[in-house]
Amino acid sequence: MNKSGKAAGIRDIAEALGTSIGTVDRALHGRSGVSAKTKAQVLRMAEQLGYKPNIAARSLKLNRNIRIAAVLPREIAAFFDPLRAGIHTAAEEAVGMHVTLDFYDYPHLGSGDLAALESAAAKHYDGILFTPGRPRELAPIIRRIVGQGIAMLCVASDAPDSGRIASVSVDAHTSGALAAELLSHKLQSPSRVATITGELATFDHAEKLRGFAATLAVLAPHLTLLPVVESHESPEDAYRQTLALLRSKTRPEALYISTANSLPVLRALEEQKLLGRVPVIATDLFHELVPLIESGNVLATLYQRPDAQGKLAFETLLGHLMEKDKPVKTHRLAPHIIFRSNLSLFVGRLTDEHSASRSRA
């Protein structure tokens, strides 16, 4: 803040350091003509004064409309609806800026995403937010779209080495590790545990499995990890495969469901009269899951904060489009562990997300 109580600007930084506004501007925006020592002094003073760049003013100065597309699956709605709401919120908060936001939907990860990406690219947006289902298959398409001058940013998963500028997601490896650590405390005797995930071609799902398996091996060598069950984001597949698993001779004593596609799995457990008897670590939070956590039928869930992911992804992409000479940071959000004891702290947020999603439907 400056002496008048307003947000500090470039002039305030220049006055505090006794240097020119031009020097401060070049240092803040990484331009040439400033020594490393001066740049460090400027950045340090900017942090002390709480300086924040006025992106809205920069947008008006550029006098052009920034066009962004969000290419996202409809399923699993419990995750992607609040993620969309987060993107909407960030767009609405870009007050005074010339920003256009369009959504392109497709059925689910790995089905229809290519056509949706191609459709968005044909409209020549400045930037595209998207969730890559099969990053290896999509990488050539992403590189081609980036080659057209369109900035691509991944949200909720990643497509490394594809040309995307950055990604915003939960730290998937940590999510898997947390699930393993929780089960290592819950199961003290030799037991079998199973993971039910989406498609392992998806970077996020593969990272969760790696984190789970590695941590289980270190913290709980007495627990045996069964072959992973890939439900491919399909409720029908998740239900059918869980039933087969529960009826097998190697029935697991605990489950880690690493996607929001947990209701079919829990229904299968209930039909086999195992709900509440088999410890379950779920993923994300939605209204149908609340009573199952309250009753103890679900031990815990790892909340991926989809609304925060969407909001941060939009802000990161918009910031890049405004300041293309600045490096873009990849964000890995910390997952929140929700137990029965702290569930009430999250239910209000869940209601807000649901209302926001419905109002924008």
Contacts in CASP RR format, 6 or more apart in sequence:
PFRMAT RR
TARGET T0000
AUTHOR 0000-0000-0000
METHOD contacts of the structure
MODEL  1
MNKSGKAAGIRDIAEALGTSIGTVDRALHGRSGVSAKTKAQVLRMAEQLG
YKPNIAARSLKLNRNIRIAAVLPREIAAFFDPLRAGIHTAAEEAVGMHVT
LDFYDYPHLGSGDLAALESAAAKHYDGILFTPGRPRELAPIIRRIVGQGI
AMLCVASDAPDSGRIASVSVDAHTSGALAAELLSHKLQSPSRVATITGEL
ATFDHAEKLRGFAATLAVLAPHLTLLPVVESHESPEDAYRQTLALLRSKT
RPEALYISTANSLPVLRALEEQKLLGRVPVIATDLFHELVPLIESGNVLA
TLYQRPDAQGKLAFETLLGHLMEKDKPVKTHRLAPHIIFRSNLSLFVGRL
TDEHSASRSRA
1 7 0 8 1.000
1 8 0 8 1.000
1 49 0 8 1.000
1 50 0 8 1.000
2 8 0 8 1.000
2 9 0 8 1.000
2 12 0 8 1.000
2 49 0 8 1.000
7 50 0 8 1.000
7 51 0 8 1.000
7 52 0 8 1.000
8 46 0 8 1.000
8 49 0 8 1.000
8 50 0 8 1.000
8 51 0 8 1.000
9 49 0 8 1.000
9 51 0 8 1.000
10 21 0 8 1.000
10 22 0 8 1.000
10 24 0 8 1.000
10 25 0 8 1.000
10 28 0 8 1.000
10 51 0 8 1.000
11 21 0 8 1.000
12 49 0 8 1.000
12 51 0 8 1.000
13 24 0 8 1.000
13 28 0 8 1.000
13 42 0 8 1.000
13 45 0 8 1.000
13 46 0 8 1.000
13 49 0 8 1.000
13 51 0 8 1.000
14 20 0 8 1.000
14 21 0 8 1.000
14 22 0 8 1.000
14 23 0 8 1.000
14 24 0 8 1.000
16 45 0 8 1.000
16 49 0 8 1.000
17 24 0 8 1.000
17 41 0 8 1.000
17 42 0 8 1.000
17 45 0 8 1.000
19 38 0 8 1.000
19 42 0 8 1.000
23 34 0 8 1.000
23 38 0 8 1.000
23 42 0 8 1.000
24 42 0 8 1.000
25 31 0 8 1.000
26 32 0 8 1.000
26 33 0 8 1.000
26 34 0 8 1.000
27 34 0 8 1.000
27 38 0 8 1.000
27 39 0 8 1.000
27 42 0 8 1.000
27 43 0 8 1.000
28 42 0 8 1.000
28 43 0 8 1.000
28 46 0 8 1.000
28 51 0 8 1.000
28 53 0 8 1.000
29 323 0 8 1.000
29 325 0 8 1.000
29 326 0 8 1.000
30 39 0 8 1.000
30 325 0 8 1.000
30 326 0 8 1.000
31 325 0 8 1.000
34 42 0 8 1.000
53 323 0 8 1.000
55 94 0 8 1.000
55 97 0 8 1.000
55 318 0 8 1.000
55 319 0 8 1.000
55 322 0 8 1.000
55 323 0 8 1.000
56 94 0 8 1.000
56 95 0 8 1.000
56 96 0 8 1.000
56 97 0 8 1.000
58 322 0 8 1.000
58 323 0 8 1.000
59 66 0 8 1.000
59 96 0 8 1.000
59 97 0 8 1.000
59 98 0 8 1.000
59 99 0 8 1.000
59 322 0 8 1.000
60 96 0 8 1.000
60 97 0 8 1.000
60 98 0 8 1.000
62 322 0 8 1.000
64 98 0 8 1.000
65 98 0 8 1.000
65 99 0 8 1.000
65 100 0 8 1.000
66 97 0 8 1.000
66 98 0 8 1.000
66 99 0 8 1.000
66 100 0 8 1.000
66 126 0 8 1.000
66 318 0 8 1.000
66 321 0 8 1.000
66 322 0 8 1.000
67 99 0 8 1.000
67 100 0 8 1.000
67 102 0 8 1.000
67 123 0 8 1.000
67 124 0 8 1.000
67 125 0 8 1.000
67 126 0 8 1.000
67 127 0 8 1.000
68 91 0 8 1.000
68 99 0 8 1.000
68 100 0 8 1.000
68 101 0 8 1.000
68 102 0 8 1.000
68 125 0 8 1.000
68 126 0 8 1.000
68 127 0 8 1.000
68 128 0 8 1.000
68 129 0 8 1.000
68 314 0 8 1.000
68 317 0 8 1.000
68 318 0 8 1.000
68 321 0 8 1.000
69 101 0 8 1.000
69 102 0 8 1.000
69 103 0 8 1.000
69 104 0 8 1.000
69 120 0 8 1.000
69 123 0 8 1.000
69 125 0 8 1.000
69 127 0 8 1.000
69 128 0 8 1.000
69 129 0 8 1.000
70 84 0 8 1.000
70 87 0 8 1.000
70 101 0 8 1.000
70 102 0 8 1.000
70 103 0 8 1.000
70 104 0 8 1.000
70 128 0 8 1.000
70 129 0 8 1.000
70 130 0 8 1.000
70 314 0 8 1.000
71 103 0 8 1.000
71 104 0 8 1.000
71 106 0 8 1.000
71 113 0 8 1.000
71 116 0 8 1.000
71 117 0 8 1.000
71 120 0 8 1.000
71 128 0 8 1.000
71 129 0 8 1.000
71 130 0 8 1.000
71 131 0 8 1.000
72 80 0 8 1.000
72 83 0 8 1.000
72 84 0 8 1.000
72 103 0 8 1.000
72 104 0 8 1.000
72 105 0 8 1.000
72 106 0 8 1.000
72 129 0 8 1.000
72 130 0 8 1.000
72 131 0 8 1.000
72 155 0 8 1.000
73 80 0 8 1.000
73 105 0 8 1.000
73 106 0 8 1.000
73 107 0 8 1.000
73 108 0 8 1.000
73 109 0 8 1.000
73 110 0 8 1.000
73 111 0 8 1.000
73 113 0 8 1.000
73 131 0 8 1.000
73 233 0 8 1.000
74 80 0 8 1.000
74 105 0 8 1.000
74 106 0 8 1.000
74 107 0 8 1.000
74 108 0 8 1.000
75 107 0 8 1.000
75 108 0 8 1.000
75 233 0 8 1.000
76 108 0 8 1.000
76 233 0 8 1.000
76 259 0 8 1.000
76 260 0 8 1.000
76 261 0 8 1.000
78 260 0 8 1.000
78 284 0 8 1.000
78 286 0 8 1.000
79 156 0 8 1.000
79 259 0 8 1.000
79 260 0 8 1.000
79 284 0 8 1.000
79 304 0 8 1.000
79 306 0 8 1.000
80 131 0 8 1.000
80 156 0 8 1.000
80 306 0 8 1.000
81 353 0 8 1.000
81 357 0 8 1.000
82 306 0 8 1.000
82 307 0 8 1.000
82 353 0 8 1.000
82 354 0 8 1.000
82 356 0 8 1.000
82 357 0 8 1.000
83 155 0 8 1.000
83 156 0 8 1.000
83 306 0 8 1.000
83 307 0 8 1.000
83 309 0 8 1.000
83 310 0 8 1.000
84 103 0 8 1.000
84 310 0 8 1.000
84 357 0 8 1.000
84 360 0 8 1.000
85 307 0 8 1.000
85 353 0 8 1.000
85 356 0 8 1.000
85 357 0 8 1.000
85 360 0 8 1.000
86 306 0 8 1.000
86 307 0 8 1.000
86 308 0 8 1.000
86 309 0 8 1.000
86 310 0 8 1.000
86 311 0 8 1.000
86 314 0 8 1.000
86 356 0 8 1.000
87 101 0 8 1.000
87 129 0 8 1.000
87 310 0 8 1.000
87 311 0 8 1.000
87 313 0 8 1.000
87 314 0 8 1.000
88 101 0 8 1.000
88 356 0 8 1.000
88 360 0 8 1.000
89 307 0 8 1.000
89 311 0 8 1.000
89 356 0 8 1.000
90 310 0 8 1.000
90 311 0 8 1.000
90 312 0 8 1.000
90 313 0 8 1.000
90 314 0 8 1.000
90 315 0 8 1.000
90 318 0 8 1.000
91 99 0 8 1.000
91 101 0 8 1.000
91 314 0 8 1.000
94 318 0 8 1.000
97 318 0 8 1.000
99 318 0 8 1.000
101 314 0 8 1.000
102 120 0 8 1.000
102 123 0 8 1.000
102 125 0 8 1.000
104 116 0 8 1.000
104 117 0 8 1.000
104 119 0 8 1.000
104 120 0 8 1.000
105 116 0 8 1.000
106 112 0 8 1.000
106 113 0 8 1.000
106 115 0 8 1.000
106 116 0 8 1.000
108 233 0 8 1.000
108 234 0 8 1.000
109 131 0 8 1.000
109 133 0 8 1.000
109 134 0 8 1.000
109 199 0 8 1.000
109 202 0 8 1.000
109 233 0 8 1.000
110 133 0 8 1.000
110 134 0 8 1.000
110 199 0 8 1.000
113 130 0 8 1.000
113 131 0 8 1.000
113 132 0 8 1.000
113 133 0 8 1.000
113 138 0 8 1.000
114 137 0 8 1.000
114 138 0 8 1.000
114 141 0 8 1.000
117 128 0 8 1.000
117 130 0 8 1.000
117 138 0 8 1.000
117 141 0 8 1.000
117 142 0 8 1.000
117 145 0 8 1.000
118 141 0 8 1.000
120 128 0 8 1.000
121 128 0 8 1.000
121 145 0 8 1.000
121 148 0 8 1.000
121 150 0 8 1.000
124 148 0 8 1.000
124 150 0 8 1.000
125 150 0 8 1.000
126 150 0 8 1.000
126 151 0 8 1.000
126 321 0 8 1.000
127 150 0 8 1.000
127 151 0 8 1.000
127 152 0 8 1.000
127 153 0 8 1.000
127 317 0 8 1.000
127 321 0 8 1.000
128 145 0 8 1.000
128 150 0 8 1.000
128 151 0 8 1.000
128 152 0 8 1.000
128 153 0 8 1.000
129 153 0 8 1.000
129 154 0 8 1.000
129 155 0 8 1.000
129 310 0 8 1.000
129 313 0 8 1.000
129 314 0 8 1.000
129 317 0 8 1.000
130 152 0 8 1.000
130 153 0 8 1.000
130 154 0 8 1.000
130 155 0 8 1.000
131 154 0 8 1.000
131 155 0 8 1.000
131 156 0 8 1.000
131 157 0 8 1.000
132 138 0 8 1.000
132 142 0 8 1.000
132 154 0 8 1.000
132 157 0 8 1.000
132 158 0 8 1.000
132 159 0 8 1.000
132 162 0 8 1.000
132 202 0 8 1.000
132 203 0 8 1.000
133 157 0 8 1.000
133 199 0 8 1.000
133 201 0 8 1.000
133 202 0 8 1.000
133 203 0 8 1.000
134 199 0 8 1.000
134 201 0 8 1.000
134 202 0 8 1.000
135 157 0 8 1.000
135 158 0 8 1.000
135 159 0 8 1.000
135 160 0 8 1.000
135 162 0 8 1.000
135 201 0 8 1.000
135 202 0 8 1.000
135 203 0 8 1.000
136 201 0 8 1.000
137 201 0 8 1.000
138 159 0 8 1.000
138 162 0 8 1.000
139 159 0 8 1.000
139 161 0 8 1.000
139 162 0 8 1.000
139 163 0 8 1.000
142 152 0 8 1.000
142 159 0 8 1.000
142 162 0 8 1.000
142 163 0 8 1.000
142 164 0 8 1.000
143 162 0 8 1.000
143 163 0 8 1.000
145 152 0 8 1.000
146 152 0 8 1.000
146 163 0 8 1.000
146 164 0 8 1.000
151 165 0 8 1.000
151 317 0 8 1.000
151 320 0 8 1.000
151 321 0 8 1.000
152 162 0 8 1.000
152 163 0 8 1.000
152 164 0 8 1.000
152 165 0 8 1.000
153 164 0 8 1.000
153 165 0 8 1.000
153 166 0 8 1.000
153 167 0 8 1.000
153 168 0 8 1.000
153 313 0 8 1.000
153 316 0 8 1.000
153 317 0 8 1.000
153 320 0 8 1.000
153 328 0 8 1.000
154 164 0 8 1.000
154 166 0 8 1.000
154 167 0 8 1.000
154 168 0 8 1.000
154 169 0 8 1.000
155 167 0 8 1.000
155 168 0 8 1.000
155 169 0 8 1.000
155 309 0 8 1.000
155 310 0 8 1.000
155 313 0 8 1.000
156 168 0 8 1.000
156 169 0 8 1.000
156 170 0 8 1.000
156 204 0 8 1.000
156 304 0 8 1.000
156 306 0 8 1.000
156 309 0 8 1.000
157 167 0 8 1.000
157 169 0 8 1.000
157 172 0 8 1.000
157 202 0 8 1.000
157 203 0 8 1.000
157 204 0 8 1.000
157 205 0 8 1.000
158 164 0 8 1.000
158 167 0 8 1.000
158 169 0 8 1.000
158 203 0 8 1.000
158 204 0 8 1.000
158 330 0 8 1.000
159 167 0 8 1.000
159 203 0 8 1.000
160 203 0 8 1.000
165 317 0 8 1.000
165 320 0 8 1.000
165 328 0 8 1.000
166 316 0 8 1.000
166 320 0 8 1.000
166 328 0 8 1.000
166 329 0 8 1.000
166 330 0 8 1.000
166 331 0 8 1.000
167 330 0 8 1.000
167 331 0 8 1.000
168 309 0 8 1.000
168 310 0 8 1.000
168 312 0 8 1.000
168 313 0 8 1.000
168 316 0 8 1.000
168 330 0 8 1.000
168 331 0 8 1.000
168 333 0 8 1.000
169 204 0 8 1.000
169 309 0 8 1.000
169 331 0 8 1.000
169 332 0 8 1.000
169 333 0 8 1.000
170 204 0 8 1.000
170 304 0 8 1.000
170 305 0 8 1.000
170 309 0 8 1.000
170 332 0 8 1.000
170 333 0 8 1.000
170 334 0 8 1.000
170 335 0 8 1.000
171 332 0 8 1.000
171 333 0 8 1.000
171 334 0 8 1.000
171 335 0 8 1.000
172 203 0 8 1.000
172 204 0 8 1.000
172 205 0 8 1.000
172 207 0 8 1.000
172 208 0 8 1.000
172 211 0 8 1.000
173 207 0 8 1.000
173 208 0 8 1.000
173 210 0 8 1.000
173 211 0 8 1.000
174 211 0 8 1.000
174 332 0 8 1.000
174 334 0 8 1.000
174 335 0 8 1.000
175 208 0 8 1.000
175 211 0 8 1.000
175 258 0 8 1.000
175 283 0 8 1.000
175 302 0 8 1.000
175 304 0 8 1.000
175 335 0 8 1.000
176 208 0 8 1.000
176 209 0 8 1.000
176 211 0 8 1.000
176 212 0 8 1.000
176 215 0 8 1.000
176 256 0 8 1.000
176 258 0 8 1.000
176 302 0 8 1.000
177 211 0 8 1.000
177 212 0 8 1.000
177 214 0 8 1.000
177 215 0 8 1.000
178 302 0 8 1.000
178 335 0 8 1.000
178 337 0 8 1.000
179 208 0 8 1.000
179 212 0 8 1.000
179 256 0 8 1.000
179 258 0 8 1.000
179 281 0 8 1.000
179 302 0 8 1.000
180 211 0 8 1.000
180 212 0 8 1.000
180 213 0 8 1.000
180 214 0 8 1.000
180 215 0 8 1.000
180 216 0 8 1.000
180 219 0 8 1.000
180 220 0 8 1.000
180 256 0 8 1.000
181 215 0 8 1.000
181 219 0 8 1.000
182 281 0 8 1.000
182 299 0 8 1.000
182 300 0 8 1.000
182 337 0 8 1.000
183 193 0 8 1.000
183 216 0 8 1.000
183 220 0 8 1.000
183 223 0 8 1.000
183 254 0 8 1.000
183 256 0 8 1.000
183 279 0 8 1.000
183 281 0 8 1.000
184 215 0 8 1.000
184 216 0 8 1.000
184 219 0 8 1.000
184 220 0 8 1.000
184 223 0 8 1.000
186 254 0 8 1.000
186 279 0 8 1.000
186 299 0 8 1.000
187 193 0 8 1.000
187 220 0 8 1.000
187 222 0 8 1.000
187 223 0 8 1.000
187 253 0 8 1.000
187 254 0 8 1.000
187 279 0 8 1.000
188 222 0 8 1.000
189 222 0 8 1.000
190 222 0 8 1.000
190 223 0 8 1.000
190 224 0 8 1.000
191 222 0 8 1.000
191 223 0 8 1.000
191 224 0 8 1.000
191 252 0 8 1.000
191 253 0 8 1.000
191 254 0 8 1.000
192 223 0 8 1.000
192 224 0 8 1.000
192 226 0 8 1.000
192 250 0 8 1.000
192 251 0 8 1.000
192 252 0 8 1.000
192 253 0 8 1.000
192 254 0 8 1.000
193 216 0 8 1.000
193 223 0 8 1.000
193 224 0 8 1.000
193 225 0 8 1.000
193 226 0 8 1.000
193 252 0 8 1.000
193 253 0 8 1.000
193 254 0 8 1.000
193 255 0 8 1.000
193 256 0 8 1.000
194 225 0 8 1.000
194 226 0 8 1.000
194 228 0 8 1.000
194 229 0 8 1.000
194 245 0 8 1.000
194 252 0 8 1.000
194 254 0 8 1.000
194 255 0 8 1.000
194 256 0 8 1.000
195 208 0 8 1.000
195 209 0 8 1.000
195 212 0 8 1.000
195 225 0 8 1.000
195 226 0 8 1.000
195 228 0 8 1.000
195 229 0 8 1.000
195 255 0 8 1.000
195 256 0 8 1.000
195 257 0 8 1.000
195 258 0 8 1.000
196 228 0 8 1.000
196 229 0 8 1.000
196 231 0 8 1.000
196 238 0 8 1.000
196 241 0 8 1.000
196 242 0 8 1.000
196 255 0 8 1.000
196 256 0 8 1.000
196 257 0 8 1.000
196 258 0 8 1.000
196 259 0 8 1.000
196 265 0 8 1.000
197 205 0 8 1.000
197 208 0 8 1.000
197 209 0 8 1.000
197 228 0 8 1.000
197 229 0 8 1.000
197 230 0 8 1.000
197 231 0 8 1.000
197 257 0 8 1.000
197 258 0 8 1.000
197 259 0 8 1.000
198 205 0 8 1.000
198 230 0 8 1.000
198 231 0 8 1.000
198 232 0 8 1.000
198 233 0 8 1.000
198 258 0 8 1.000
198 259 0 8 1.000
198 261 0 8 1.000
199 205 0 8 1.000
199 230 0 8 1.000
199 232 0 8 1.000
199 233 0 8 1.000
200 206 0 8 1.000
200 209 0 8 1.000
200 228 0 8 1.000
200 230 0 8 1.000
205 258 0 8 1.000
205 259 0 8 1.000
208 258 0 8 1.000
209 228 0 8 1.000
209 258 0 8 1.000
212 225 0 8 1.000
212 256 0 8 1.000
212 258 0 8 1.000
213 225 0 8 1.000
216 223 0 8 1.000
216 225 0 8 1.000
223 254 0 8 1.000
226 245 0 8 1.000
226 250 0 8 1.000
226 252 0 8 1.000
229 241 0 8 1.000
229 242 0 8 1.000
229 245 0 8 1.000
231 237 0 8 1.000
231 238 0 8 1.000
231 241 0 8 1.000
231 259 0 8 1.000
231 261 0 8 1.000
231 264 0 8 1.000
233 259 0 8 1.000
233 261 0 8 1.000
234 261 0 8 1.000
235 261 0 8 1.000
235 263 0 8 1.000
235 264 0 8 1.000
236 264 0 8 1.000
238 261 0 8 1.000
238 264 0 8 1.000
238 265 0 8 1.000
239 264 0 8 1.000
239 265 0 8 1.000
239 267 0 8 1.000
239 268 0 8 1.000
242 264 0 8 1.000
242 265 0 8 1.000
242 268 0 8 1.000
242 269 0 8 1.000
243 268 0 8 1.000
243 271 0 8 1.000
243 272 0 8 1.000
245 251 0 8 1.000
245 252 0 8 1.000
246 252 0 8 1.000
246 268 0 8 1.000
246 269 0 8 1.000
246 272 0 8 1.000
246 274 0 8 1.000
247 272 0 8 1.000
252 278 0 8 1.000
253 278 0 8 1.000
253 279 0 8 1.000
254 278 0 8 1.000
254 279 0 8 1.000
254 280 0 8 1.000
254 281 0 8 1.000
255 265 0 8 1.000
255 269 0 8 1.000
255 278 0 8 1.000
255 279 0 8 1.000
255 280 0 8 1.000
255 281 0 8 1.000
256 280 0 8 1.000
256 281 0 8 1.000
257 265 0 8 1.000
257 280 0 8 1.000
257 281 0 8 1.000
257 282 0 8 1.000
257 283 0 8 1.000
258 283 0 8 1.000
259 283 0 8 1.000
260 283 0 8 1.000
260 284 0 8 1.000
260 286 0 8 1.000
260 304 0 8 1.000
262 280 0 8 1.000
262 282 0 8 1.000
262 283 0 8 1.000
262 284 0 8 1.000
262 289 0 8 1.000
263 288 0 8 1.000
263 289 0 8 1.000
265 280 0 8 1.000
266 275 0 8 1.000
266 280 0 8 1.000
266 282 0 8 1.000
266 292 0 8 1.000
266 297 0 8 1.000
266 298 0 8 1.000
269 275 0 8 1.000
269 276 0 8 1.000
269 278 0 8 1.000
269 280 0 8 1.000
275 292 0 8 1.000
275 297 0 8 1.000
276 296 0 8 1.000
276 297 0 8 1.000
279 299 0 8 1.000
280 297 0 8 1.000
280 298 0 8 1.000
280 299 0 8 1.000
281 298 0 8 1.000
281 299 0 8 1.000
281 300 0 8 1.000
281 301 0 8 1.000
281 302 0 8 1.000
282 289 0 8 1.000
282 298 0 8 1.000
282 300 0 8 1.000
282 301 0 8 1.000
282 302 0 8 1.000
283 301 0 8 1.000
283 302 0 8 1.000
283 304 0 8 1.000
284 301 0 8 1.000
284 302 0 8 1.000
284 303 0 8 1.000
284 304 0 8 1.000
284 306 0 8 1.000
285 301 0 8 1.000
285 303 0 8 1.000
285 338 0 8 1.000
285 346 0 8 1.000
285 350 0 8 1.000
286 350 0 8 1.000
287 350 0 8 1.000
287 354 0 8 1.000
289 298 0 8 1.000
289 301 0 8 1.000
290 343 0 8 1.000
290 347 0 8 1.000
290 350 0 8 1.000
292 298 0 8 1.000
293 300 0 8 1.000
293 301 0 8 1.000
293 338 0 8 1.000
293 339 0 8 1.000
293 340 0 8 1.000
293 343 0 8 1.000
294 340 0 8 1.000
294 343 0 8 1.000
296 340 0 8 1.000
299 339 0 8 1.000
300 337 0 8 1.000
300 338 0 8 1.000
300 339 0 8 1.000
301 337 0 8 1.000
301 338 0 8 1.000
302 335 0 8 1.000
302 336 0 8 1.000
302 337 0 8 1.000
302 338 0 8 1.000
303 335 0 8 1.000
303 336 0 8 1.000
303 337 0 8 1.000
303 338 0 8 1.000
303 346 0 8 1.000
304 333 0 8 1.000
304 335 0 8 1.000
305 333 0 8 1.000
305 335 0 8 1.000
305 336 0 8 1.000
306 353 0 8 1.000
307 349 0 8 1.000
307 353 0 8 1.000
307 356 0 8 1.000
308 333 0 8 1.000
309 333 0 8 1.000
312 331 0 8 1.000
312 333 0 8 1.000
316 328 0 8 1.000
316 329 0 8 1.000
316 331 0 8 1.000
319 326 0 8 1.000
320 326 0 8 1.000
320 328 0 8 1.000
336 346 0 8 1.000
338 346 0 8 1.000
END
